[in-house]
């Protein structure tokens, strides 16, 4: 879980709820609001900025470039679709977006004057969000702030050249406005992608090819947030009721709220060993690269792990402090706190000299509607990390279904979920694994399978003759039972959503 802004007693959690058309975002927002209000939280819902502006009389047809003036009359004659007094969403159709908030955003870059409007829309969005964020800070209760889409959504519907120009001219940077501004991003996948029978066009001014266009819009919306450290994709692998439950459980898990098995799901984190070299960039779909540094810290207890993470692009950084404790009441206890640069430097003085600093290049991307994170270990490091590439994702799939969603352009050697040889905690140890008592088989004392790369024959001997400080180990089957979760060896809590570190 991740600490939100505020004290330990009172939290302000900033959540972006985004997604493609007919993905359940509106219903999910309502259910999420009710759930947290019933827990005693104050909930603020930040409205979609484009809807506010366009419902105030702004017409897309008035913003078009000169070359599009000839089509203006036809667009003005198109009757907008309203629902409860608000312009209703439609899939992209340049002839039907005179008042549609989302479609207006989707058409940015296709017509000239919309660029300036989009820039002003983003400025307005920042100010509106800041108003709600400040209300959250002054609230006497725990506060959940749900943003109906966020800043980076706009980047999906404008050319990279125009987006970069807009960012430069306003002195905006993605690390601040994507990674540090919001605590969590949830993307509700469109019904057009995996639940086509439930894709409803009756209340939308869509064309006959709406499903195809909706899929494209959904992918663009998800791609806009690639790289956020806590980005969760809620797909259509279950019925709609469970889809909404998964979304609510996802937020609760990040906040460390124990909800028992009321919203239980079966997703787990899976990890794969990838053989290099890394394919050329052209082989990948849209991706974001990050420089990542991990420092393990000294801990008071033998079964507690603490680390710092520095993550950034182009000299802009975000900082996270993570504390992991043994499982309690069926859930792993993991507290993540966002840090300032000063706090990060102060905590570095507690670095544990028994561990190397871990350096990675991290690549985040979407394939087959699945969010992946690929870590490429770089030097300086222990020789055991040389050339190491690990791929991670969250899924409820197994067997052939799991294999089918994996990136075909990567040379995936095998699944290593739960194998302590690929735990970041163990990989960072300075001592040789056969000579250390610090090797972590499991944070919770659970039985677990260990496959030593350097000397497979020594695995069982180490387990039987060495008593690690954190836990002991015995052999187990490779069925997925008691597999560890996260890179430092915790047992899965079946939270079902991303906890990438």
SVG drawing of the C-alpha trace seen along z (x, -y; Angstrom):
<svg xmlns="http://www.w3.org/2000/svg" viewBox="-31 -30 61 61">
<polyline fill="none" stroke="black" stroke-width="0.4" points="0.0,0.0 1.0,-3.6 0.7,-6.4 -1.2,-9.4 -0.5,-13.0 -1.1,-13.8 -0.4,-12.4 -0.6,-8.8 -4.0,-9.6 -5.5,-11.5 -4.9,-10.8 -5.6,-12.6 -5.6,-10.2 -5.6,-11.6 -7.0,-9.0 -7.5,-9.4 -10.3,-7.3 -10.0,-7.1 -10.8,-4.7 -12.3,-4.1 -16.0,-4.6 -18.5,-2.3 -15.9,-1.1 -18.0,-1.6 -16.2,-4.7 -19.3,-6.6 -20.8,-3.7 -17.5,-2.8 -17.0,-6.4 -20.4,-6.3 -19.8,-2.9 -16.4,-3.9 -17.8,-7.1 -20.5,-5.3 -18.0,-2.6 -15.6,-5.1 -18.4,-7.4 -19.6,-4.3 -16.1,-3.9 -16.4,-7.4 -14.2,-9.1 -14.9,-12.5 -15.1,-12.0 -14.6,-14.7 -15.4,-14.1 -13.5,-16.4 -15.6,-16.8 -14.2,-16.4 -12.8,-19.8 -13.8,-19.5 -17.4,-18.7 -17.5,-21.9 -16.2,-24.1 -18.2,-22.7 -21.5,-22.6 -21.0,-26.3 -21.6,-27.1 -18.3,-26.5 -18.7,-24.7 -16.0,-22.7 -17.1,-24.0 -16.1,-27.5 -12.5,-26.4 -11.7,-24.7 -8.9,-25.8 -9.6,-27.8 -9.4,-24.8 -12.3,-23.2 -14.6,-26.2 -16.4,-24.8 -17.6,-21.9 -18.6,-24.1 -22.2,-24.5 -22.7,-20.7 -21.3,-20.3 -23.5,-23.0 -26.5,-21.3 -25.6,-18.1 -27.9,-17.7 -25.8,-17.1 -26.8,-14.3 -27.4,-15.2 -27.9,-13.1 -29.0,-14.7 -28.1,-18.1 -24.5,-17.1 -23.1,-16.5 -23.0,-12.7 -19.8,-11.0 -19.4,-9.6 -16.7,-7.8 -14.5,-10.0 -16.5,-11.5 -15.3,-14.8 -18.9,-15.5 -20.5,-14.8 -18.3,-16.5 -19.7,-20.0 -20.4,-19.5 -18.9,-16.1 -16.3,-16.7 -14.2,-13.5 -14.5,-13.6 -13.4,-17.2 -10.2,-16.2 -9.8,-13.3 -9.9,-15.6 -7.1,-17.8 -4.4,-17.9 -6.8,-17.3 -8.0,-20.9 -5.9,-24.0 -7.5,-26.3 -8.3,-23.4 -4.6,-23.3 -4.9,-26.6 -8.2,-25.5 -6.7,-22.3 -3.8,-24.2 -6.2,-26.4 -8.3,-23.4 -5.2,-21.8 -4.5,-25.0 -8.1,-25.1 -7.9,-21.4 -4.8,-22.0 -6.5,-24.9 -9.7,-23.0 -7.8,-20.0 -5.7,-22.1 -8.9,-23.6 -10.1,-20.1 -6.6,-19.0 -6.6,-22.0 -10.0,-21.2 -8.7,-17.7 -5.8,-19.0 -8.1,-21.0 -10.6,-18.2 -10.8,-16.8 -11.5,-13.4 -9.6,-11.0 -10.3,-12.2 -10.5,-10.5 -10.3,-12.8 -11.6,-11.1 -10.5,-12.9 -12.6,-12.2 -9.6,-11.8 -6.3,-13.6 -3.7,-15.7 -2.0,-13.0 -5.2,-11.9 -4.9,-14.9 -1.5,-13.6 -3.3,-10.7 -5.1,-12.9 -2.4,-15.3 0.7,-14.7 3.9,-14.2 5.4,-17.3 2.5,-19.5 2.4,-17.9 6.1,-18.5 5.7,-22.1 2.9,-22.6 4.9,-21.1 7.9,-23.3 6.0,-26.5 4.2,-26.0 7.3,-24.6 5.4,-21.4 7.1,-18.0 5.6,-14.5 7.3,-13.3 5.5,-16.0 2.2,-16.0 2.0,-12.2 4.0,-10.5 3.9,-13.0 0.6,-14.7 -1.7,-11.7 -1.3,-8.7 -2.9,-6.2 -4.3,-5.8 -7.1,-3.3 -8.0,-2.6 -11.4,-1.0 -11.2,0.9 -13.9,0.2 -16.6,2.9 -15.5,2.7 -12.4,4.5 -13.4,7.9 -17.1,7.4 -18.4,6.4 -21.9,7.8 -22.3,5.1 -21.0,2.2 -24.0,-0.1 -24.3,-2.7 -27.9,-3.6 -27.1,-6.5 -24.1,-7.6 -23.9,-9.5 -21.7,-6.8 -21.1,-5.6 -21.6,-2.0 -17.9,-1.3 -18.0,-2.6 -16.6,0.6 -13.4,0.4 -12.9,-3.2 -13.7,-2.7 -10.9,-0.1 -8.5,-2.5 -9.6,-5.3 -9.3,-3.0 -5.8,-2.0 -4.8,-5.6 -6.3,-6.5 -4.4,-3.7 -1.1,-4.5 -1.2,-8.1 -0.5,-6.9 2.2,-4.3 5.0,-4.9 3.0,-6.0 4.3,-3.9 0.8,-2.9 -1.2,-2.4 -3.9,0.3 -5.8,1.6 -9.2,3.1 -10.1,5.3 -13.3,7.2 -12.1,10.7 -15.0,10.9 -18.6,9.7 -19.4,6.1 -20.2,6.4 -16.9,8.1 -15.1,5.5 -16.3,2.7 -15.4,4.8 -11.9,5.2 -11.6,1.5 -12.7,0.8 -10.5,3.5 -7.6,2.1 -7.9,-1.3 -8.4,0.3 -5.3,2.4 -3.1,-0.6 -4.4,-2.4 -3.9,0.6 -7.6,0.9 -8.5,4.4 -11.8,5.4 -11.5,9.1 -12.7,11.3 -15.7,9.0 -14.1,8.1 -11.7,11.0 -10.2,11.6 -7.6,14.1 -5.1,11.8 -1.5,12.2 1.9,10.8 3.9,12.9 7.5,12.6 9.5,13.9 13.1,14.2 13.9,12.6 17.0,13.4 18.9,10.5 19.7,8.6 16.7,6.3 14.9,6.0 15.2,2.6 12.8,-0.1 10.8,0.3 9.7,3.8 7.9,2.4 4.5,0.7 4.4,-2.8 6.6,-2.7 8.1,-4.9 11.7,-4.4 12.8,-5.3 16.1,-5.3 15.5,-3.5 17.7,-3.3 16.9,-1.2 18.7,-1.4 18.0,1.0 17.9,-0.5 18.8,0.8 15.8,2.2 15.0,2.7 13.5,6.1 14.8,9.2 11.6,9.8 11.2,6.2 12.5,4.9 12.8,1.2 14.1,-0.5 14.2,-3.7 13.3,-4.1 14.4,-6.9 12.7,-6.9 12.8,-9.5 13.2,-10.7 15.3,-13.5 16.6,-14.6 13.1,-14.8 12.7,-12.4 10.1,-10.9 11.0,-9.3 9.3,-6.4 10.0,-4.9 8.7,-1.3 8.5,0.8 7.4,4.4 6.4,6.5 5.2,10.2 1.7,11.1 -1.1,10.2 -4.8,11.3 -4.3,12.7 -2.7,9.6 0.9,8.4 1.7,5.2 3.5,2.8 3.5,-0.9 4.7,-3.2 5.3,-6.9 6.1,-9.6 9.1,-11.6 10.6,-15.0 14.1,-15.2 15.3,-16.4 13.7,-13.5 15.1,-11.1 18.7,-12.4 18.2,-12.3 17.0,-8.6 19.9,-7.6 22.1,-7.9 20.4,-4.7 21.5,-2.7 22.3,1.0 25.9,1.7 25.1,5.4 23.3,4.6 24.5,3.2 22.6,0.3 20.4,1.6 20.4,-0.3 17.8,0.5 16.5,-0.8 12.7,-0.3 10.5,0.0 6.7,-0.2 4.3,0.7 0.9,2.2 0.5,5.4 -2.7,7.3 -4.5,5.0 -1.9,6.0 0.4,3.6 4.0,4.8 7.1,3.6 10.5,4.8 13.5,4.2 17.0,4.3 19.7,4.5 22.7,2.3 26.1,1.8 27.5,1.2 26.0,4.3 26.9,7.8 28.0,10.1 24.9,12.2 22.9,9.2 24.9,8.8 22.6,9.0 19.6,9.8 16.2,8.8 12.9,9.5 9.4,8.9 6.4,8.4 2.7,8.1 -0.5,8.7 -3.0,11.3 -5.5,13.9 -4.7,16.1 -2.7,19.3 -1.3,21.9 -1.7,21.3 -3.9,18.3 -1.1,16.6 1.4,17.5 -0.8,16.0 -0.8,12.5 3.0,12.3 4.9,10.1 5.9,12.2 8.8,9.9 10.7,10.8 12.7,14.0 11.0,15.2 13.0,18.0 10.8,19.1 8.5,18.0 10.3,17.2 7.4,16.1 8.2,16.8 11.8,17.9 14.0,16.2 16.9,16.2 15.1,13.4 14.1,11.4 15.6,7.9 16.4,8.2 18.6,11.3 20.0,10.0 21.4,6.9 23.2,8.9 26.9,8.2 27.8,11.7 27.8,14.8 24.4,16.6 26.1,19.8 28.0,17.9 25.3,15.6 22.7,15.9 20.7,12.9 19.3,14.8 15.6,14.4 13.6,17.5 10.3,15.9 9.4,12.9 6.7,15.0 8.4,18.3 6.3,20.0 7.7,22.9 9.1,22.0 11.0,23.4 14.5,22.1 16.4,22.6 20.0,21.3 21.5,20.3 25.1,20.6 24.9,24.0 21.7,25.9 23.1,28.8 23.7,26.5 20.1,25.3 18.8,28.0 22.0,28.0 21.7,24.3 18.1,24.7 18.9,27.4 22.2,26.2 21.7,22.4 19.2,20.6 18.6,17.2 17.8,14.3 14.5,13.6 13.1,17.1 13.9,20.7 12.9,22.7 11.9,26.2 11.1,27.6 7.6,27.2 6.0,27.9 6.0,25.4 2.2,25.1 1.9,21.5 0.9,22.3 2.8,20.2 4.6,18.3 6.0,15.1 4.7,11.7 6.8,8.6 10.5,8.6 11.6,9.1 9.8,12.3 6.3,11.8 3.5,14.3 0.7,13.2 -2.2,11.4 -4.3,11.9 -4.8,8.1 -5.0,8.4 -3.5,5.1 -0.1,3.7 2.4,3.1 5.3,2.6 8.4,1.4"/>
</svg>
